[in-house]
Amino acid sequence: MTPLADTHCHLADPKLRPDAGAIIERGRAAGVRAFVSVGAIGSIETDAATVAIAERYPDVYAVVGVHPHDAATADSHRFDRLRDLARSARVVAIGESGLDFHYLHAPREVQEASLRRHLELAAELDRPIVIHCREAEARLVEIVREAGMPPRAGVIHCFTGDAVAAREFLALGFYISFSGILTFKNAGALREAALAAPDDRVLVETDAPYLAPEPYRGRVNEPAYVARTLEVLARLRGSDPETLGACVLENASRLFGLAPV
């Protein structure tokens, strides 16, 4: 069976949390050996629930932070709580933070301030950072150059940019993660970008419960579906899924410091 890592899912999301155990089992049956579950969305309780799930399942790992949509809540109190949660050995990264200039649920300057604090926290705690970026690639590059990349580097999750943006992120030291969007018919530029990342810097994810790949589009996404994204990515890169899956798992283990599987 092809070895898989879902490097970004949201198991504490209300659409997944009630059935988290069954969803994890289906992922394992599909070959998923590591689940990186991200809190960040909504209140700090989502982060706490994410850590609790990771502490319950040995192949699930947690990421804690504040999503750019919720950047207005990224105050000192919330960062103190994040720091406390990150004391758990199951917390392998900080995020997802970043910039979303498409929806602008928080003003740009608020998102940028939150991103800088996340970069500082990742460096302080010696964790990689998980970045959300939508229609803000150039500004994100500027801020990371100004603030400094955390020593443990990071990942651009659910990458949606073009090959030029991919190369700029790679030059900063980021890994690039591809989601089910790669399987969509109108993702031509993204598929070109999928060729820009070297084998040792490429990851795949579901972003479950969002962005289910074809042919599951429209359904609630779950980690088992990461196999479909890997299959498409392997075909684009002229590789076979088993070889690329092992490479992705190795990359995820290196970036997040996962236990051997």
C-alpha positions as CSV (number, residue, x, y, z in Angstrom):
1,M,0.0,0.0,0.0
2,T,1.2,3.5,-0.8
3,P,2.5,5.2,2.3
4,L,0.7,8.5,2.9
5,A,0.9,11.6,5.1
6,D,-1.9,14.0,5.4
7,T,0.1,17.1,6.4
8,H,-2.8,19.4,7.0
9,C,-6.3,18.5,8.1
10,H,-8.7,19.8,10.8
11,L,-9.9,16.9,12.8
12,A,-11.4,19.2,15.5
13,D,-13.6,20.9,13.0
14,P,-17.3,20.3,13.9
15,K,-17.8,18.4,10.6
16,L,-15.1,15.9,11.6
17,R,-14.7,15.9,15.4
18,P,-17.8,13.7,16.2
19,D,-16.5,10.9,14.0
20,A,-12.8,11.6,14.4
21,G,-12.0,8.0,15.4
22,A,-13.7,6.5,12.4
23,I,-12.2,9.1,10.1
24,I,-8.7,8.3,11.4
25,E,-9.4,4.5,10.9
26,R,-10.5,5.1,7.2
27,G,-7.3,7.2,6.7
28,R,-5.2,4.4,8.1
29,A,-7.0,1.9,5.8
30,A,-6.1,4.1,2.9
31,G,-2.4,4.1,3.9
32,V,-2.2,7.3,5.9
33,R,0.6,6.8,8.5
34,A,0.7,10.4,9.8
35,F,-2.1,13.0,10.3
36,V,-1.1,16.6,11.0
37,S,-4.2,18.2,12.5
38,V,-4.4,22.0,12.7
39,G,-6.5,24.0,15.2
40,A,-6.3,27.7,14.5
41,I,-9.9,28.2,13.1
42,G,-12.2,30.0,15.4
43,S,-11.5,30.1,19.2
44,I,-8.7,28.8,21.2
45,E,-10.9,25.9,22.1
46,T,-10.4,24.5,18.6
47,D,-6.6,24.4,19.3
48,A,-7.3,22.7,22.7
49,A,-9.5,20.1,21.1
50,T,-6.9,19.5,18.4
51,V,-4.2,18.8,21.0
52,A,-6.6,16.5,22.8
53,I,-7.2,14.4,19.7
54,A,-3.4,14.2,19.0
55,E,-2.8,13.0,22.6
56,R,-5.4,10.3,22.0
57,Y,-4.0,8.8,18.8
58,P,-0.3,8.0,18.3
59,D,-0.3,8.8,14.6
60,V,-2.0,12.2,14.9
61,Y,0.0,15.4,15.6
62,A,-1.2,18.9,16.4
63,V,-0.6,22.4,15.1
64,V,-1.8,25.4,17.1
65,G,-2.2,29.0,16.1
66,V,-4.6,31.7,14.8
67,H,-6.0,31.6,11.3
68,P,-5.6,34.9,9.4
69,H,-9.4,35.1,9.2
70,D,-9.4,35.3,13.0
71,A,-6.3,37.5,13.3
72,A,-8.2,40.1,15.3
73,T,-8.3,37.6,18.2
74,A,-4.5,37.2,18.2
75,D,-3.9,39.1,21.4
76,S,-1.4,38.5,24.2
77,H,-3.9,36.3,26.1
78,R,-4.4,34.0,23.2
79,F,-0.7,33.7,22.5
80,D,-0.2,32.8,26.2
81,R,-2.7,30.0,25.8
82,L,-1.0,28.9,22.6
83,R,2.3,28.8,24.4
84,D,0.8,26.6,27.1
85,L,-0.8,24.2,24.6
86,A,2.5,24.0,22.7
87,R,4.1,22.4,25.8
88,S,2.5,19.2,24.7
89,A,4.9,16.9,22.9
90,R,2.2,16.3,20.3
91,V,2.3,19.9,19.1
92,V,4.7,19.9,16.1
93,A,4.2,23.3,14.5
94,I,2.7,26.8,15.0
95,G,-0.1,27.9,12.7
96,E,-1.8,28.2,10.5
97,S,-1.0,31.9,10.3
98,G,-0.4,34.0,7.2
99,L,-2.2,36.4,5.0
100,D,-5.6,36.1,3.2
101,F,-6.1,39.2,1.0
102,H,-9.0,37.4,-0.9
103,Y,-11.6,37.4,1.8
104,L,-10.1,40.0,4.2
105,H,-12.1,38.8,7.2
106,A,-9.4,40.8,9.2
107,P,-7.8,44.0,7.9
108,R,-4.4,43.5,6.2
109,E,-2.4,45.3,9.0
110,V,-4.1,43.1,11.6
111,Q,-3.2,39.9,9.7
112,E,0.4,41.1,9.2
113,A,0.8,41.8,12.9
114,S,-0.5,38.4,13.8
115,L,1.8,36.7,11.2
116,R,4.8,38.5,12.8
117,R,3.8,37.2,16.2
118,H,3.5,33.7,14.9
119,L,6.9,33.8,13.3
120,E,8.3,35.0,16.7
121,L,6.5,32.2,18.6
122,A,7.7,29.5,16.2
123,A,11.3,30.7,16.6
124,E,10.8,30.9,20.4
125,L,9.4,27.4,20.7
126,D,11.7,25.9,18.0
127,R,8.8,24.7,15.9
128,P,8.2,25.1,12.1
129,I,5.4,27.5,11.0
130,V,2.4,26.6,8.9
131,I,1.4,29.4,6.5
132,H,-1.9,30.1,4.8
133,C,-1.5,32.5,1.8
134,R,-4.1,33.6,-0.6
135,E,-3.6,36.4,-3.0
136,A,-0.8,37.8,-0.8
137,E,2.3,36.0,-2.0
138,A,4.5,39.0,-2.6
139,R,3.6,40.6,0.8
140,L,4.2,37.4,2.6
141,V,7.7,37.0,1.1
142,E,8.5,40.6,2.2
143,I,7.4,40.0,5.8
144,V,9.3,36.7,6.2
145,R,12.4,38.4,4.8
146,E,12.0,41.3,7.3
147,A,11.0,39.2,10.3
148,G,13.2,36.2,9.6
149,M,12.4,32.6,8.9
150,P,12.0,30.4,12.0
151,P,15.0,28.1,12.4
152,R,12.8,25.0,11.9
153,A,11.5,26.5,8.6
154,G,7.8,26.0,7.6
155,V,5.3,25.1,5.0
156,I,3.0,27.0,2.6
157,H,-0.1,24.9,3.1
158,C,-2.7,24.5,0.3
159,F,-0.4,26.3,-2.1
160,T,-2.5,28.1,-4.8
161,G,0.1,30.3,-6.4
162,D,2.1,30.0,-9.6
163,A,5.6,28.6,-10.3
164,V,7.2,32.0,-9.7
165,A,5.7,32.3,-6.2
166,A,6.6,28.6,-5.5
167,R,10.3,29.3,-6.3
168,E,10.3,32.4,-4.1
169,F,8.9,30.4,-1.2
170,L,11.3,27.6,-1.8
171,A,14.2,30.1,-1.8
172,L,13.1,31.2,1.7
173,G,13.3,27.6,2.9
174,F,9.6,26.7,2.8
175,Y,8.2,23.4,1.9
176,I,5.2,23.5,-0.5
177,S,2.1,21.5,0.2
178,F,-0.5,20.7,-2.5
179,S,-4.2,20.0,-1.7
180,G,-7.2,18.6,-3.7
181,I,-7.2,21.9,-5.7
182,L,-4.5,20.3,-7.8
183,T,-7.1,17.8,-9.1
184,F,-9.5,20.6,-10.3
185,K,-9.9,21.1,-14.0
186,N,-9.1,24.8,-13.9
187,A,-5.8,24.4,-11.9
188,G,-3.5,24.6,-14.9
189,A,-1.1,27.2,-13.3
190,L,-1.1,25.3,-10.1
191,R,-0.1,22.1,-11.9
192,E,2.8,23.9,-13.5
193,A,3.9,25.1,-10.0
194,A,3.8,21.5,-8.8
195,L,6.8,20.8,-11.0
196,A,8.8,23.6,-9.3
197,A,9.2,22.0,-5.9
198,P,12.1,19.5,-5.6
199,D,11.4,16.1,-4.2
200,D,12.7,16.9,-0.8
201,R,10.4,19.9,-0.3
202,V,7.0,18.7,-1.6
203,L,4.1,17.7,0.6
204,V,0.4,16.8,0.1
205,E,-2.6,17.4,2.3
206,T,-6.4,17.4,2.4
207,D,-7.3,20.5,4.4
208,A,-10.2,18.3,5.5
209,P,-13.1,18.9,5.8
210,Y,-12.5,21.4,3.0
211,L,-11.4,21.1,-0.6
212,A,-12.2,17.5,-1.4
213,P,-10.4,16.4,-4.5
214,E,-12.0,15.1,-7.7
215,P,-14.0,12.8,-7.9
216,Y,-15.1,13.6,-4.3
217,R,-15.6,17.3,-4.9
218,G,-18.6,18.6,-3.0
219,R,-18.3,16.0,-0.2
220,V,-16.9,16.5,3.2
221,N,-13.2,15.9,2.8
222,E,-11.3,13.5,5.0
223,P,-7.7,12.3,5.2
224,A,-8.3,9.1,3.3
225,Y,-8.8,11.3,0.2
226,V,-5.2,12.5,0.3
227,A,-4.4,9.4,-1.9
228,R,-6.1,11.0,-4.8
229,T,-4.1,14.2,-4.6
230,L,-0.9,12.2,-4.3
231,E,-1.9,10.2,-7.4
232,V,-2.4,13.3,-9.5
233,L,0.8,14.9,-8.2
234,A,2.8,11.8,-9.0
235,R,1.4,11.7,-12.5
236,L,2.3,15.4,-13.1
237,R,5.9,14.8,-11.8
238,G,6.4,11.6,-13.8
239,S,6.7,9.6,-10.6
240,D,4.8,6.6,-9.3
241,P,2.6,7.2,-6.2
242,E,4.4,4.7,-4.0
243,T,7.8,6.4,-4.5
244,L,6.4,9.9,-4.1
245,G,4.3,8.9,-1.1
246,A,7.4,7.6,0.7
247,C,9.2,10.9,-0.2
248,V,6.3,13.0,1.2
249,L,6.2,10.9,4.4
250,E,10.0,11.4,4.8
251,N,9.6,15.2,4.1
252,A,6.8,15.5,6.7
253,S,8.8,13.6,9.2
254,R,11.8,15.8,8.7
255,L,9.8,19.1,8.8
256,F,7.6,18.3,11.8
257,G,9.9,15.9,13.7
258,L,7.4,13.0,13.5
259,A,8.0,9.7,15.2
260,P,9.3,6.9,12.9
261,V,6.5,5.0,11.1
